[in-house]
Amino acid sequence: MRWRSTPFISYGSSFGALAGKYFRIGHLGDINDTMLMGALAATEMALGLAGVPHKKGGVQAAMDYLTSVHGSTAKQAAEWSPSKHHS
């Protein structure tokens, strides 16, 4: 397997009042949390490699948010046992 030397992500510019302030990360169809984290990590890495000044830590902030949103559900799934739910 050969690894790409550059990220393969589609970016778009913002429009209207936000033009030049933000950018969009493109995807085709459905995206899940794992795919989102990969796109954010690749974006933060690409900004660093390109020398674009940016506030680091966006990936960790997104991970913290997703963990807080899904935390109780994941904990319940991890603690689930067939013996506790067998009638």
N, C-alpha and C positions, 0 to 999 in steps of 0.2 A: 504494500500500500504506500502510495506517495502522498505526503502531506502538502497542502497548498502553503505557499510562503506568504500569502496575503489573505485577509478575511474575504469571504464570498457572501457579502450581505448587501442588500439594496437599500440605499439611503435616498431620501427626498427632502427637498427644502420646504420650509414653512411658507405660508401665504398671508397676505393682508397685514394686519397690525403686528403679527408675529414674524414676518419675513426677516431673515437674517439673525433671529434670536434663537430659534429652535430648528431641529431637523426631525425627520420621521424615519423610523426603521421599518422597512417593508417586509411583508411576508405574504405568502400565497396560501389562502385558505386558513384552516385551523392552526392554532398555535397553543401549546401547553406551557406550563410553568418551566419545565426543563428547557424547552426550546427558547423561551424568553430569557432565561438566565444565560444561555450560551450566546444569544445575540447581544445582550448587555455586556458580557465579558469581552466578546470580540470587539465591540464598539469602544469600550474603555481602553483596550489594548491598542486598537488602531489610532485612537486619538493620541495616545502616548507616543507611539512609533512615528506619527506624523508631526510631533512637536506642537500639537494644538493645546494651548493652555486650557485646563479643565479641572474641576473639583473632583478629586478621586474619592472613591467610596460608594459610588452609585450602585455597584453590583452588590456590595454588602448590605446597603440599605434596602434594596429590592428583596434580597434573601431574607432579611429580618422581617420585612412586611409579609412576604408570602408564608413564612413560618408562623407568624402571629395569626394570620387568617386561617391557615389550615392546621394549626397546631393541635387543637382539641380533637379534630377528626382523625388525624394521624395517630395520636396517642390512643384513641379508642380502638383503632384498627390494630395497632401493635399489641394492645393488651387483650384483644379478643381471643377467646379460646373456645373450641368446639364443645369441650366438656361443660363449660359454664352455660352454654346455650342449647344443650341437648335435653329434650323432654323425655 
